[in-house]
Amino acid sequence: MRVRSGSRWARLLTLGMVMALAAAACGDDDDDAAGSGDPTTAPVADDATTTAPAATTAPAATTTAAPGDPTTTTAAVDPSIPTVGADERLVAGTCSEGTANADEDLGITEDTANIALVSIDFKPLADIGFAASGLDVTQIATPFIDAINDAGGVCGRQIDYQPVLYNILAREGGAACLKVTEDRRNLMVFGQGGWNETTCVAEAGTIVIGQQDFAESAVEAAGGDLGIMFAVPPSIEQAFRASVQNYLPELEGKKVGVFYGAVFPQHGDAIEEVVLPILDEAGIDYISYRTDFTGPSDPQGAAIQSAAATDFVGQEVDIVLGFTQTTHHVGIQGEMAAQGLIPTWLWSNVGSNSANELFAKAFNVQEIADGERIMSYTNPPSLTGDKAWAKSCNEQYVELGGEEFEPGTFDFSAVANICAQIDLMAAVLTQVGPEVSQEKIVASLEGLPPFHMQGTLVPKQWGPGVRFASRGMQELVYDGSTNTYSIQGELIEIAP
């Protein structure tokens, strides 16, 4: 049996109550992980599934007694707390009680709530072959939000949605921040991957959920005393530490070239604070080069990349251990091969999406990079198409009038990712209820059950004081003949 996923939002009732969201699928035998990823439990293997069914009514406290035994009372379950549905998506509870308030600084009136979603404009990138699609991901959210509003909104409030695209080639990320903070106050902002200026939103006093990789110090500083900045990926320190510790046994007795850095200096600083000391302590024989520039298209970036490649080739390194992104990643591979050396390639997470394959093709390094291994906290898009939550989101998107995309494509994954963020928004605002404050939103985000988002390997989860939601990383191995990545090895737990 299948319940139409379009009815998910039809169950959102106003006037102080939002009923639970209906599960979109019955008996979908997907083997994606949905187990605990909380701070005290290691992520479950990806072949395990544990989900909490949606509840349409709040269970009251119950009293049970066996003959001759003392009476035992079990506590009532708070009906406003979000759960996880049979389709592995977050499910909102009933709307908690309260009186609707208005606060211009928070972007709310008694009957509206301002929500923004910011993303790179992929069309300019797709036009030059640097994006898998020119899809406007901000528009994917519209039918989901329209369905919520058509059903009465969340706890009596209509969602006033602000989609913002920016051209990363024109460096418009800062301007995007101003649009969602100064030009208009928003209750919450959702920032997609690639938006390095996400910290600007929190610094302006707005709660933000970002999907870019950030340093722990950057998130802490931007979030302030209340901690209003939340990140879906692991911190760069967590990702780098997990990567080098995973590769460390293979580095022993080898000559290693370490190439690291990015346009934001926190990236290179984290390598020097986390990775290099681990290599030093293990006695690894390495030479390192740092770049603080964009890829080889930048004259300074090209000069550093060329110097690193030439030195690595001259010293005949066995392994290149990389902590760079996009064009620096494939650029040094091509440069070293042109100089006659193809080492073993070991990299920390690079893009964590289909950009990896695109850049391999664009820079003609498919054969050169064959066998490369990358640590990742996300599935390749080809595997996201098999996940129950991603399927459910895409089914609902089509039912709401959206385009049907092929599973395993960038567009299919994008629909699932945006949909998951709208699920999260509805679950949090329902729990917060009509009387809204940042403190209540932060508490709800901290208390969410493990959730799927951003092509997740394992369910994400924050927690009290925890601002990075990813709990695991795993190796992806590159097949140059098919230009694809596949998962291998064991899942590595990331401690919060």
SULBEL-V300827 format. One record per residue. N is the residue number from 1. RES is the residue in one small letter. PSI is psi as a letter, one per 20 degrees, with the letter a starting at -180 (999 if undefined). BURIAL is I if it has 16 or more other ideal C-beta (glycine too) atoms within 10 Angstrom, else O. Layout:
N,RES,PSI,BURIAL ; N,RES,PSI,BURIAL
This chain:
1,m,q,O ; 2,r,p,O ; 3,v,p,O ; 4,r,p,O ; 5,s,i,I ; 6,g,h,I ; 7,s,i,O ; 8,r,g,I ; 9,w,h,I ; 10,a,i,I ; 11,r,i,I ; 12,l,o,I ; 13,l,q,I ; 14,t,a,I ; 15,l,l,O ; 16,g,j,I ; 17,m,p,I ; 18,v,o,I ; 19,m,r,I ; 20,a,q,I ; 21,l,p,I ; 22,a,q,I ; 23,a,p,I ; 24,a,i,I ; 25,a,q,I ; 26,c,p,O ; 27,g,k,O ; 28,d,o,I ; 29,d,l,O ; 30,d,q,I ; 31,d,k,O ; 32,d,q,I ; 33,a,p,I ; 34,a,k,I ; 35,g,a,I ; 36,s,p,I ; 37,g,k,I ; 38,d,r,I ; 39,p,i,O ; 40,t,i,O ; 41,t,p,O ; 42,a,q,I ; 43,p,q,I ; 44,v,r,I ; 45,a,q,O ; 46,d,i,I ; 47,d,j,O ; 48,a,q,O ; 49,t,p,I ; 50,t,p,O ; 51,t,q,I ; 52,a,p,O ; 53,p,q,O ; 54,a,q,I ; 55,a,p,I ; 56,t,i,O ; 57,t,q,O ; 58,a,p,O ; 59,p,p,O ; 60,a,r,O ; 61,a,p,O ; 62,t,q,O ; 63,t,p,O ; 64,t,q,O ; 65,a,p,O ; 66,a,q,O ; 67,p,p,O ; 68,g,i,O ; 69,d,q,O ; 70,p,q,O ; 71,t,p,O ; 72,t,p,O ; 73,t,p,O ; 74,t,q,O ; 75,a,q,O ; 76,a,q,O ; 77,v,p,O ; 78,d,o,O ; 79,p,i,I ; 80,s,i,I ; 81,i,p,I ; 82,p,q,I ; 83,t,a,I ; 84,v,p,I ; 85,g,r,I ; 86,a,h,I ; 87,d,j,I ; 88,e,j,I ; 89,r,q,I ; 90,l,p,I ; 91,v,p,I ; 92,a,q,I ; 93,g,b,I ; 94,t,q,I ; 95,c,p,I ; 96,s,r,I ; 97,e,r,O ; 98,g,r,O ; 99,t,p,O ; 100,a,p,I ; 101,n,r,O ; 102,a,p,O ; 103,d,o,O ; 104,e,h,O ; 105,d,h,O ; 106,l,i,I ; 107,g,k,I ; 108,i,q,I ; 109,t,a,I ; 110,e,h,O ; 111,d,j,O ; 112,t,q,I ; 113,a,p,I ; 114,n,p,I ; 115,i,p,I ; 116,a,q,I ; 117,l,p,I ; 118,v,p,I ; 119,s,q,I ; 120,i,q,I ; 121,d,o,I ; 122,f,i,I ; 123,k,g,O ; 124,p,h,I ; 125,l,g,I ; 126,a,h,I ; 127,d,h,O ; 128,i,j,O ; 129,g,j,O ; 130,f,j,I ; 131,a,q,I ; 132,a,i,I ; 133,s,q,I ; 134,g,j,O ; 135,l,p,I ; 136,d,n,O ; 137,v,h,I ; 138,t,h,I ; 139,q,i,O ; 140,i,h,I ; 141,a,h,I ; 142,t,g,I ; 143,p,h,I ; 144,f,g,I ; 145,i,h,I ; 146,d,h,O ; 147,a,h,I ; 148,i,g,I ; 149,n,h,I ; 150,d,h,O ; 151,a,j,I ; 152,g,i,I ; 153,g,a,I ; 154,v,o,I ; 155,c,l,I ; 156,g,i,I ; 157,r,p,I ; 158,q,q,I ; 159,i,o,I ; 160,d,o,I ; 161,y,p,I ; 162,q,o,I ; 163,p,p,I ; 164,v,o,I ; 165,l,q,I ; 166,y,q,I ; 167,n,o,O ; 168,i,h,I ; 169,l,h,O ; 170,a,j,O ; 171,r,l,O ; 172,e,j,I ; 173,g,h,I ; 174,g,h,O ; 175,a,h,O ; 176,a,h,I ; 177,c,g,I ; 178,l,h,O ; 179,k,h,I ; 180,v,j,I ; 181,t,g,I ; 182,e,g,O ; 183,d,h,O ; 184,r,p,O ; 185,r,p,I ; 186,n,q,I ; 187,l,g,I ; 188,m,q,I ; 189,v,p,I ; 190,f,o,I ; 191,g,p,I ; 192,q,r,I ; 193,g,q,I ; 194,g,i,I ; 195,w,n,I ; 196,n,h,I ; 197,e,j,I ; 198,t,h,I ; 199,t,h,I ; 200,c,h,I ; 201,v,g,I ; 202,a,h,I ; 203,e,h,I ; 204,a,j,I ; 205,g,j,O ; 206,t,p,I ; 207,i,p,I ; 208,v,p,I ; 209,i,o,I ; 210,g,q,I ; 211,q,j,I ; 212,q,q,I ; 213,d,p,I ; 214,f,q,I ; 215,a,q,I ; 216,e,h,I ; 217,s,h,O ; 218,a,g,I ; 219,v,g,I ; 220,e,g,O ; 221,a,g,O ; 222,a,h,I ; 223,g,i,I ; 224,g,a,O ; 225,d,h,O ; 226,l,h,O ; 227,g,l,I ; 228,i,j,I ; 229,m,p,I ; 230,f,p,I ; 231,a,p,I ; 232,v,g,I ; 233,p,r,I ; 234,p,r,I ; 235,s,q,I ; 236,i,h,I ; 237,e,g,I ; 238,q,g,I ; 239,a,g,I ; 240,f,g,I ; 241,r,g,I ; 242,a,h,I ; 243,s,g,I ; 244,v,h,I ; 245,q,h,O ; 246,n,h,I ; 247,y,i,I ; 248,l,g,O ; 249,p,h,O ; 250,e,i,O ; 251,l,h,I ; 252,e,p,O ; 253,g,j,O ; 254,k,q,O ; 255,k,p,I ; 256,v,p,I ; 257,g,p,I ; 258,v,o,I ; 259,f,p,I ; 260,y,r,I ; 261,g,r,I ; 262,a,r,I ; 263,v,h,I ; 264,f,p,I ; 265,p,h,O ; 266,q,h,I ; 267,h,g,I ; 268,g,h,I ; 269,d,h,I ; 270,a,h,I ; 271,i,g,I ; 272,e,h,O ; 273,e,h,O ; 274,v,g,I ; 275,v,g,I ; 276,l,h,I ; 277,p,h,O ; 278,i,g,O ; 279,l,g,I ; 280,d,g,O ; 281,e,h,O ; 282,a,i,O ; 283,g,k,O ; 284,i,p,I ; 285,d,o,O ; 286,y,q,I ; 287,i,q,O ; 288,s,q,I ; 289,y,p,I ; 290,r,p,I ; 291,t,p,I ; 292,d,k,O ; 293,f,r,I ; 294,t,a,I ; 295,g,a,I ; 296,p,i,I ; 297,s,h,O ; 298,d,p,I ; 299,p,g,O ; 300,q,h,O ; 301,g,g,I ; 302,a,h,I ; 303,a,g,O ; 304,i,g,I ; 305,q,g,I ; 306,s,g,O ; 307,a,g,O ; 308,a,g,I ; 309,a,g,I ; 310,t,g,O ; 311,d,g,O ; 312,f,g,I ; 313,v,g,I ; 314,g,h,O ; 315,q,j,O ; 316,e,l,O ; 317,v,q,I ; 318,d,h,I ; 319,i,p,I ; 320,v,o,I ; 321,l,o,I ; 322,g,q,I ; 323,f,l,I ; 324,t,r,I ; 325,q,r,I ; 326,t,d,I ; 327,t,h,I ; 328,h,h,I ; 329,h,g,I ; 330,v,h,I ; 331,g,g,I ; 332,i,h,I ; 333,q,g,I ; 334,g,h,I ; 335,e,g,I ; 336,m,h,I ; 337,a,h,I ; 338,a,h,O ; 339,q,j,O ; 340,g,j,O ; 341,l,p,I ; 342,i,o,I ; 343,p,a,I ; 344,t,p,I ; 345,w,p,I ; 346,l,p,I ; 347,w,q,I ; 348,s,r,I ; 349,n,p,I ; 350,v,o,I ; 351,g,g,I ; 352,s,k,I ; 353,n,a,I ; 354,s,i,I ; 355,a,h,I ; 356,n,g,I ; 357,e,h,I ; 358,l,g,I ; 359,f,h,I ; 360,a,g,I ; 361,k,g,O ; 362,a,h,O ; 363,f,j,I ; 364,n,l,O ; 365,v,j,I ; 366,q,g,I ; 367,e,h,O ; 368,i,g,I ; 369,a,i,I ; 370,d,p,I ; 371,g,i,O ; 372,e,q,I ; 373,r,p,I ; 374,i,p,I ; 375,m,p,I ; 376,s,q,I ; 377,y,j,I ; 378,t,q,I ; 379,n,q,I ; 380,p,q,I ; 381,p,h,I ; 382,s,h,I ; 383,l,h,I ; 384,t,h,I ; 385,g,i,I ; 386,d,i,O ; 387,k,p,I ; 388,a,g,I ; 389,w,h,I ; 390,a,h,I ; 391,k,g,I ; 392,s,g,I ; 393,c,g,I ; 394,n,h,I ; 395,e,g,I ; 396,q,h,I ; 397,y,g,I ; 398,v,g,I ; 399,e,h,I ; 400,l,j,I ; 401,g,j,O ; 402,g,r,I ; 403,e,q,O ; 404,e,p,O ; 405,f,q,I ; 406,e,p,O ; 407,p,q,I ; 408,g,i,I ; 409,t,r,I ; 410,f,g,I ; 411,d,g,I ; 412,f,g,I ; 413,s,h,I ; 414,a,g,I ; 415,v,g,I ; 416,a,g,I ; 417,n,g,I ; 418,i,g,I ; 419,c,g,I ; 420,a,h,I ; 421,q,h,I ; 422,i,h,I ; 423,d,g,I ; 424,l,g,I ; 425,m,g,I ; 426,a,g,I ; 427,a,g,I ; 428,v,g,I ; 429,l,h,I ; 430,t,g,I ; 431,q,h,I ; 432,v,g,I ; 433,g,a,I ; 434,p,h,I ; 435,e,o,O ; 436,v,p,I ; 437,s,q,O ; 438,q,h,I ; 439,e,g,O ; 440,k,h,I ; 441,i,g,I ; 442,v,g,I ; 443,a,h,O ; 444,s,g,I ; 445,l,g,I ; 446,e,h,I ; 447,g,j,I ; 448,l,q,I ; 449,p,r,I ; 450,p,p,I ; 451,f,q,I ; 452,h,q,I ; 453,m,q,I ; 454,q,l,I ; 455,g,k,I ; 456,t,p,I ; 457,l,g,I ; 458,v,r,I ; 459,p,q,I ; 460,k,q,I ; 461,q,p,I ; 462,w,b,I ; 463,g,r,I ; 464,p,o,O ; 465,g,i,O ; 466,v,p,I ; 467,r,j,I ; 468,f,p,I ; 469,a,i,I ; 470,s,q,I ; 471,r,i,I ; 472,g,q,I ; 473,m,q,I ; 474,q,q,I ; 475,e,p,I ; 476,l,p,I ; 477,v,p,O ; 478,y,p,I ; 479,d,o,O ; 480,g,h,O ; 481,s,h,O ; 482,t,i,O ; 483,n,l,O ; 484,t,q,I ; 485,y,q,I ; 486,s,q,O ; 487,i,q,O ; 488,q,r,O ; 489,g,a,O ; 490,e,q,O ; 491,l,p,I ; 492,i,p,I ; 493,e,p,O ; 494,i,o,I ; 495,a,q,O ; 496,p,999,I
